[in-house]
Amino acid sequence: MKPRMPHASVTPAAAAQPEVARPAPATRRKLRLGLIGAGTWGRNYIATVRRNQDAELAWLACKNDDGWQAAGPDCQTTDDWRRLLAAGLDGVIVASPAPLHHAMAAAALEAGLPVMVEKPLALTLADAADLARRAELNGAVLLVDHLLLFHPAFEHLLGLLPRLGRVQHLAIAGGNRGPFRADTPPFEDYAPHAFSEALVLAAERPAHVAARYLARSDGPEGRGELVEVRLGFPAGGQALIETGNLMPGKRRELLLQAERGQAQFSDLAAMPLVVNGLALPVADEPPLDRAVAAFVAAIAGRPHPHLGAGLALAIAELMAECRRQLDG
């Protein structure tokens, strides 16, 4: 039993003393972020940063009036992304077209700025490796937005893996009819989503890779590709992936078969996570909000499992091998 502490005596003089006002706690400064690119996805970042309580969009670099208007009056705007590197920012988000990712992220990393890059990290393995090297040499935060990894249902599934046991088989389908981009091949546009899921769930790199076209086209609407990829992992697990922009409609589906059960994940479903036939409730929070929050936390020194270029580099290696088989 703890000893009872004697009551402190209060003299009338002390009681008459006015209470000393305590200073209000200091307001934590919001991190000042810059955004490069304000296309469709870039404007999603604008709205997302606006919802984040720990950050604000201080600078936007883009070449369209719609983006400048979406940023709001408190955000500085420019059509020269290099100005962001000397604007005293706490971090930069790169949401430009994929062919520009390397140059912009490299410049930001060389300036010592934390960088968040929309997937893919880069379009070539050499460029992805260069960014990983620059991040390591400069001790800079580098986070690639493999969006599905930040989905509450996927994160919940990861937490259930110890109970489900070793992953035996994955079937992943991710794609749509379009878009047909002039600057980014369809496979490089869609495959990072599926590969990020497969590598994280398998928790190892594949020992065997086989890629083939299911369909491809070069028409007035642009380049089309539908690709099948089979992966074999050292521990015996396998993955079958179908991805591209020649699907009849939007698909983002994952089926996992493990030693002690199975799970389904689809961010398009009303109940995105089903485990052993039971739909599980998950948080109703946009994955992009969680991704930006992870970036902000990393800047503040709180690491995230998907922080760093390791996963993005493994995906780039996998994509390079697939492209070699497809077009080599």
The 8 nearest C-alpha neighbors of each residue, nearest first, counted from 0:
[[1, 2, 3, 4, 5, 6, 7, 8],
 [0, 2, 3, 4, 5, 6, 7, 8],
 [3, 1, 4, 0, 5, 6, 7, 8],
 [4, 2, 1, 5, 0, 6, 7, 8],
 [3, 5, 2, 6, 7, 1, 8, 0],
 [6, 4, 7, 3, 8, 2, 9, 1],
 [7, 5, 8, 4, 3, 9, 2, 10],
 [8, 6, 5, 9, 4, 10, 13, 3],
 [7, 9, 6, 10, 5, 13, 11, 14],
 [10, 8, 13, 14, 7, 11, 12, 6],
 [9, 11, 13, 12, 14, 8, 15, 7],
 [10, 12, 14, 13, 15, 9, 16, 8],
 [13, 11, 15, 10, 14, 16, 9, 17],
 [14, 12, 10, 16, 15, 11, 9, 17],
 [13, 15, 11, 12, 16, 10, 9, 17],
 [14, 16, 12, 13, 11, 17, 10, 18],
 [15, 17, 13, 14, 18, 12, 19, 11],
 [18, 16, 19, 15, 14, 13, 20, 12],
 [19, 17, 20, 16, 15, 21, 14, 13],
 [18, 20, 17, 21, 16, 22, 15, 13],
 [21, 19, 18, 22, 23, 17, 16, 24],
 [20, 22, 19, 23, 24, 18, 25, 17],
 [23, 21, 24, 20, 25, 19, 26, 18],
 [22, 24, 25, 21, 26, 20, 27, 19],
 [25, 23, 26, 22, 21, 27, 20, 28],
 [26, 24, 27, 23, 22, 28, 21, 29],
 [25, 27, 28, 24, 23, 29, 53, 22],
 [26, 28, 25, 29, 53, 24, 30, 52],
 [29, 27, 26, 30, 53, 54, 31, 25],
 [28, 30, 54, 53, 55, 31, 27, 52],
 [29, 31, 54, 89, 55, 53, 32, 28],
 [30, 32, 89, 88, 55, 57, 54, 56],
 [33, 31, 90, 56, 57, 91, 88, 89],
 [32, 34, 58, 91, 59, 57, 56, 92],
 [33, 35, 92, 59, 91, 93, 60, 36],
 [36, 34, 60, 93, 94, 59, 95, 92],
 [35, 37, 95, 94, 61, 41, 38, 60],
 [38, 36, 41, 66, 42, 61, 39, 35],
 [37, 39, 41, 40, 36, 42, 66, 95],
 [38, 40, 42, 41, 37, 43, 36, 66],
 [41, 39, 43, 42, 38, 44, 37, 94],
 [40, 42, 37, 38, 44, 43, 36, 94],
 [41, 43, 45, 37, 44, 40, 39, 38],
 [42, 44, 40, 41, 46, 45, 47, 39],
 [45, 43, 47, 41, 42, 46, 48, 40],
 [44, 46, 42, 43, 48, 47, 49, 70],
 [45, 47, 49, 43, 44, 48, 42, 50],
 [46, 48, 44, 50, 49, 45, 288, 43],
 [49, 47, 51, 50, 45, 46, 44, 55],
 [48, 50, 46, 47, 51, 55, 45, 56],
 [51, 49, 47, 48, 52, 46, 288, 54],
 [52, 50, 48, 49, 53, 54, 47, 292],
 [53, 51, 54, 50, 29, 49, 55, 48],
 [52, 54, 29, 51, 30, 55, 295, 28],
 [55, 53, 30, 29, 51, 52, 31, 48],
 [54, 56, 31, 57, 32, 48, 30, 49],
 [55, 57, 32, 58, 33, 31, 74, 48],
 [56, 58, 74, 31, 32, 33, 55, 75],
 [59, 57, 33, 75, 74, 76, 56, 34],
 [58, 60, 76, 34, 33, 35, 75, 61],
 [59, 61, 35, 77, 80, 78, 76, 36],
 [62, 60, 78, 36, 37, 63, 35, 59],
 [61, 63, 78, 64, 60, 77, 66, 36],
 [64, 62, 65, 66, 61, 67, 37, 78],
 [63, 65, 67, 66, 68, 62, 61, 69],
 [66, 64, 68, 63, 67, 69, 37, 38],
 [65, 67, 37, 69, 64, 68, 63, 70],
 [66, 68, 64, 70, 69, 65, 76, 63],
 [67, 69, 65, 66, 70, 71, 64, 72],
 [68, 70, 66, 71, 67, 65, 42, 45],
 [71, 69, 67, 68, 74, 66, 45, 72],
 [70, 72, 69, 68, 73, 74, 67, 75],
 [71, 73, 74, 70, 75, 68, 67, 69],
 [74, 72, 71, 75, 57, 70, 56, 58],
 [75, 73, 57, 58, 72, 71, 70, 56],
 [74, 76, 58, 57, 59, 73, 77, 72],
 [77, 75, 59, 58, 60, 74, 67, 78],
 [76, 78, 60, 79, 59, 61, 75, 80],
 [77, 79, 61, 62, 60, 80, 76, 63],
 [80, 78, 77, 81, 82, 60, 61, 83],
 [79, 81, 60, 82, 83, 35, 78, 77],
 [82, 80, 83, 79, 84, 85, 106, 103],
 [83, 81, 80, 84, 85, 79, 86, 77],
 [84, 82, 86, 81, 85, 80, 33, 58],
 [83, 85, 82, 81, 86, 107, 110, 87],
 [86, 84, 83, 87, 82, 81, 88, 110],
 [85, 87, 83, 88, 84, 82, 58, 33],
 [88, 86, 85, 89, 84, 83, 31, 90],
 [87, 89, 31, 86, 90, 32, 33, 83],
 [88, 90, 31, 32, 30, 112, 87, 113],
 [91, 89, 113, 32, 112, 88, 114, 33],
 [90, 92, 33, 114, 32, 34, 113, 115],
 [91, 93, 115, 34, 114, 116, 33, 35],
 [92, 94, 116, 35, 95, 34, 115, 117],
 [95, 93, 36, 117, 41, 35, 92, 116],
 [94, 96, 36, 93, 35, 97, 99, 100],
 [97, 95, 98, 99, 94, 100, 182, 183],
 [96, 98, 100, 99, 95, 121, 183, 122],
 [99, 97, 96, 100, 122, 182, 121, 183],
 [100, 98, 97, 101, 102, 96, 103, 95],
 [101, 99, 97, 103, 98, 102, 104, 121],
 [100, 102, 104, 103, 99, 121, 105, 126],
 [101, 103, 105, 104, 99, 100, 106, 98],
 [102, 104, 106, 100, 105, 101, 99, 107],
 [103, 105, 107, 101, 106, 102, 100, 108],
 [106, 104, 108, 102, 103, 107, 101, 130],
 [107, 105, 109, 103, 104, 108, 102, 110],
 [106, 108, 110, 104, 109, 112, 105, 84],
 [109, 107, 111, 105, 110, 112, 106, 134],
 [108, 110, 106, 111, 107, 105, 137, 133],
 [109, 111, 107, 108, 112, 106, 84, 85],
 [112, 110, 108, 109, 139, 137, 107, 113],
 [111, 113, 108, 107, 90, 110, 114, 139],
 [114, 112, 140, 90, 139, 141, 91, 298],
 [115, 113, 141, 91, 92, 90, 140, 112],
 [114, 116, 92, 142, 143, 141, 93, 91],
 [117, 115, 93, 143, 92, 144, 120, 118],
 [116, 118, 144, 94, 143, 93, 119, 120],
 [119, 117, 120, 144, 145, 143, 116, 191],
 [118, 120, 121, 117, 191, 97, 122, 188],
 [119, 121, 118, 127, 116, 143, 311, 100],
 [122, 120, 127, 119, 123, 101, 100, 126],
 [121, 123, 98, 97, 119, 124, 187, 120],
 [124, 122, 126, 125, 121, 127, 315, 319],
 [123, 125, 127, 315, 126, 316, 128, 319],
 [126, 124, 128, 123, 127, 129, 121, 122],
 [127, 125, 129, 123, 128, 124, 121, 101],
 [126, 128, 124, 121, 130, 129, 125, 312],
 [129, 127, 131, 125, 126, 130, 124, 132],
 [128, 130, 126, 132, 127, 131, 125, 133],
 [131, 129, 133, 127, 132, 128, 105, 134],
 [130, 132, 128, 134, 308, 129, 133, 135],
 [131, 133, 129, 135, 130, 134, 136, 128],
 [134, 132, 130, 136, 135, 131, 137, 129],
 [135, 133, 139, 131, 137, 132, 136, 138],
 [134, 136, 138, 132, 133, 137, 131, 139],
 [135, 137, 133, 134, 138, 132, 139, 131],
 [138, 136, 139, 134, 135, 133, 111, 109],
 [139, 137, 135, 136, 134, 140, 111, 133],
 [138, 140, 134, 137, 113, 111, 141, 112],
 [139, 141, 113, 114, 142, 307, 134, 138],
 [142, 140, 114, 307, 115, 113, 139, 308],
 [141, 143, 115, 306, 307, 116, 114, 144],
 [144, 142, 116, 115, 145, 117, 118, 120],
 [143, 145, 117, 146, 118, 116, 142, 290],
 [146, 144, 143, 147, 148, 118, 192, 195],
 [145, 147, 144, 148, 149, 286, 287, 150],
 [148, 146, 150, 149, 145, 192, 286, 153],
 [147, 149, 146, 150, 145, 153, 196, 154],
 [150, 148, 286, 147, 146, 290, 289, 151],
 [149, 151, 286, 147, 153, 152, 148, 154],
 [152, 150, 154, 153, 282, 155, 281, 149],
 [151, 153, 155, 150, 154, 272, 281, 156],
 [154, 152, 156, 150, 155, 151, 148, 157],
 [153, 155, 157, 151, 156, 152, 150, 158],
 [156, 154, 152, 158, 153, 157, 151, 159],
 [157, 155, 153, 159, 158, 154, 152, 160],
 [158, 156, 154, 159, 160, 155, 153, 200],
 [157, 159, 155, 156, 160, 154, 161, 162],
 [158, 160, 156, 157, 162, 161, 163, 155],
 [159, 161, 163, 162, 157, 158, 164, 156],
 [160, 162, 164, 163, 159, 158, 165, 157],
 [163, 161, 160, 164, 159, 259, 158, 260],
 [164, 162, 259, 160, 260, 161, 257, 258],
 [165, 163, 258, 161, 162, 257, 259, 160],
 [164, 166, 257, 258, 167, 163, 160, 161],
 [165, 167, 257, 236, 168, 256, 201, 164],
 [168, 166, 236, 257, 256, 237, 165, 258],
 [167, 169, 237, 256, 236, 238, 166, 255],
 [168, 170, 238, 255, 254, 239, 237, 171],
 [169, 171, 239, 254, 253, 238, 240, 255],
 [172, 170, 253, 240, 252, 239, 169, 241],
 [173, 171, 241, 252, 251, 240, 242, 250],
 [174, 172, 251, 242, 250, 241, 193, 252],
 [173, 175, 243, 242, 250, 244, 249, 246],
 [174, 176, 249, 248, 246, 244, 177, 250],
 [175, 177, 244, 245, 246, 248, 247, 178],
 [178, 176, 244, 179, 175, 245, 223, 246],
 [177, 179, 180, 244, 176, 175, 185, 221],
 [180, 178, 177, 221, 222, 220, 181, 223],
 [181, 179, 182, 183, 178, 221, 184, 222],
 [180, 182, 183, 179, 221, 222, 184, 185],
 [181, 183, 180, 98, 184, 96, 97, 179],
 [184, 182, 180, 181, 188, 185, 97, 187],
 [183, 185, 187, 186, 188, 182, 180, 222],
 [186, 184, 188, 187, 243, 224, 244, 189],
 [185, 187, 188, 189, 190, 243, 184, 224],
 [188, 186, 184, 185, 190, 189, 183, 191],
 [187, 189, 185, 186, 190, 184, 183, 191],
 [188, 190, 186, 187, 191, 243, 192, 185],
 [189, 191, 193, 192, 186, 187, 194, 242],
 [192, 190, 194, 193, 189, 195, 119, 314],
 [193, 191, 195, 190, 194, 189, 145, 196],
 [194, 192, 196, 190, 195, 191, 197, 171],
 [193, 195, 191, 197, 196, 192, 190, 198],
 [194, 196, 192, 198, 193, 197, 191, 199],
 [197, 195, 193, 199, 194, 198, 200, 192],
 [198, 196, 194, 200, 195, 199, 201, 193],
 [199, 197, 201, 195, 200, 196, 202, 194],
 [198, 200, 202, 196, 201, 197, 195, 203],
 [201, 199, 197, 202, 198, 196, 157, 166],
 [200, 202, 198, 203, 199, 197, 166, 236],
 [203, 201, 199, 200, 198, 204, 197, 166],
 [204, 202, 201, 198, 205, 232, 199, 233],
 [203, 205, 198, 232, 206, 202, 313, 201],
 [206, 204, 232, 231, 207, 230, 203, 233],
 [205, 207, 232, 233, 231, 204, 208, 230],
 [206, 208, 231, 205, 230, 232, 209, 229],
 [209, 207, 230, 229, 231, 210, 205, 206],
 [208, 210, 229, 228, 230, 207, 211, 321],
 [211, 209, 228, 321, 227, 324, 325, 229],
 [212, 210, 227, 325, 226, 213, 228, 209],
 [211, 213, 226, 214, 225, 227, 325, 215],
 [212, 214, 225, 226, 227, 211, 215, 224],
 [215, 213, 225, 212, 224, 216, 226, 245],
 [216, 214, 224, 223, 225, 212, 213, 217],
 [215, 217, 223, 222, 218, 224, 214, 221],
 [218, 216, 222, 221, 223, 219, 215, 220],
 [217, 219, 221, 220, 216, 222, 223, 215],
 [218, 220, 221, 217, 222, 216, 179, 223],
 [219, 221, 218, 179, 222, 217, 223, 177],
 [222, 220, 179, 218, 219, 217, 223, 180],
 [221, 223, 217, 216, 179, 218, 224, 220],
 [222, 224, 216, 215, 244, 245, 217, 185],
 [225, 223, 215, 243, 214, 185, 244, 245],
 [224, 226, 243, 214, 213, 245, 242, 212],
 [227, 225, 212, 213, 242, 241, 211, 243],
 [226, 228, 241, 211, 240, 210, 212, 213],
 [227, 229, 210, 240, 209, 239, 226, 241],
 [230, 228, 239, 209, 238, 208, 240, 210],
 [229, 231, 208, 238, 237, 207, 205, 232],
 [230, 232, 237, 207, 205, 206, 236, 208],
 [231, 233, 205, 236, 206, 235, 234, 237],
 [232, 234, 235, 206, 205, 231, 236, 203],
 [235, 233, 232, 236, 203, 231, 165, 167],
 [236, 234, 233, 232, 237, 231, 167, 166],
 [237, 235, 167, 232, 168, 234, 166, 231],
 [238, 236, 231, 168, 230, 232, 167, 169],
 [239, 237, 169, 230, 168, 229, 170, 240],
 [238, 240, 229, 170, 228, 169, 171, 230],
 [241, 239, 171, 228, 227, 172, 170, 229],
 [242, 240, 227, 172, 226, 171, 173, 228],
 [241, 243, 173, 174, 226, 225, 172, 190],
 [242, 244, 225, 174, 224, 186, 185, 245],
 [243, 245, 177, 176, 175, 174, 246, 224],
 [246, 244, 176, 225, 243, 224, 223, 175],
 [245, 247, 175, 176, 248, 244, 174, 243],
 [248, 246, 176, 245, 175, 249, 244, 250],
 [249, 247, 175, 176, 246, 250, 174, 245],
 [248, 250, 175, 174, 176, 251, 246, 247],
 [251, 249, 173, 174, 252, 175, 172, 248],
 [250, 252, 173, 265, 172, 174, 266, 267],
 [253, 251, 265, 172, 171, 264, 250, 173],
 [252, 254, 171, 264, 263, 170, 265, 255],
 [255, 253, 263, 170, 169, 262, 171, 264],
 [256, 254, 169, 262, 261, 168, 263, 257],
 [255, 257, 261, 168, 167, 166, 260, 169],
 [256, 258, 166, 167, 260, 165, 259, 261],
 [259, 257, 164, 165, 260, 163, 166, 167],
 [260, 258, 163, 257, 164, 261, 162, 165],
 [261, 259, 257, 163, 275, 258, 256, 262],
 [260, 262, 256, 275, 255, 257, 274, 263],
 [261, 263, 274, 255, 273, 254, 275, 256],
 [262, 264, 254, 273, 253, 272, 255, 274],
 [263, 265, 272, 253, 271, 252, 254, 273],
 [266, 264, 252, 271, 267, 268, 251, 253],
 [265, 267, 271, 268, 264, 251, 252, 150],
 [268, 266, 265, 251, 269, 271, 250, 252],
 [269, 267, 271, 270, 265, 266, 264, 272],
 [268, 270, 271, 267, 266, 265, 272, 278],
 [271, 269, 268, 272, 278, 273, 280, 279],
 [270, 272, 265, 268, 266, 264, 269, 152],
 [273, 271, 264, 152, 263, 270, 279, 278],
 [274, 272, 278, 263, 277, 262, 276, 279],
 [275, 273, 262, 277, 276, 261, 278, 263],
 [276, 274, 261, 277, 260, 262, 273, 278],
 [275, 277, 274, 273, 278, 262, 261, 263],
 [276, 278, 274, 273, 275, 279, 272, 262],
 [279, 277, 273, 272, 270, 274, 276, 280],
 [278, 280, 272, 273, 277, 281, 274, 270],
 [281, 279, 278, 282, 270, 272, 152, 271],
 [282, 280, 152, 151, 283, 279, 155, 272],
 [283, 281, 284, 151, 280, 152, 150, 285],
 [282, 284, 281, 285, 151, 280, 286, 152],
 [283, 285, 282, 286, 151, 288, 289, 150],
 [284, 286, 288, 287, 289, 283, 150, 151],
 [287, 285, 150, 149, 289, 288, 290, 146],
 [288, 286, 290, 289, 285, 291, 146, 47],
 [289, 287, 291, 285, 286, 290, 47, 292],
 [288, 290, 292, 286, 287, 291, 149, 293],
 [289, 291, 287, 293, 292, 288, 149, 286],
 [290, 292, 294, 288, 293, 289, 287, 295],
 [291, 293, 289, 295, 294, 290, 296, 288],
 [294, 292, 296, 290, 291, 295, 297, 289],
 [295, 293, 291, 297, 292, 296, 298, 290],
 [294, 296, 292, 298, 297, 293, 291, 299],
 [295, 297, 299, 293, 301, 298, 294, 292],
 [298, 296, 301, 302, 300, 294, 299, 295],
 [299, 297, 295, 300, 296, 294, 113, 140],
 [298, 300, 296, 297, 301, 295, 302, 294],
 [301, 299, 297, 298, 302, 296, 295, 140],
 [300, 302, 297, 296, 299, 303, 298, 293],
 [303, 301, 297, 300, 306, 304, 296, 293],
 [302, 304, 306, 305, 293, 297, 301, 296],
 [305, 303, 306, 302, 307, 293, 310, 142],
 [306, 304, 303, 307, 142, 310, 143, 148],
 [307, 305, 142, 303, 304, 141, 302, 308],
 [308, 306, 141, 142, 309, 305, 140, 310],
 [307, 309, 311, 131, 310, 312, 141, 142],
 [310, 308, 312, 311, 307, 313, 131, 306],
 [309, 311, 313, 312, 308, 314, 305, 195],
 [312, 310, 314, 308, 313, 309, 315, 120],
 [311, 313, 315, 309, 314, 310, 308, 127],
 [314, 312, 310, 316, 315, 311, 309, 317],
 [313, 315, 317, 311, 312, 316, 318, 310],
 [316, 314, 312, 318, 124, 317, 313, 319],
 [317, 315, 313, 319, 314, 318, 124, 312],
 [316, 318, 314, 320, 315, 319, 321, 313],
 [319, 317, 315, 321, 320, 316, 322, 314],
 [318, 320, 322, 316, 317, 321, 315, 323],
 [321, 319, 323, 317, 318, 322, 316, 324],
 [322, 320, 318, 324, 323, 210, 319, 325],
 [321, 323, 325, 319, 324, 320, 326, 318],
 [322, 324, 327, 320, 321, 325, 326, 319],
 [325, 323, 321, 327, 322, 326, 210, 320],
 [324, 326, 322, 323, 211, 327, 321, 210],
 [327, 325, 323, 324, 322, 321, 211, 212],
 [326, 323, 324, 325, 322, 321, 320, 319]]
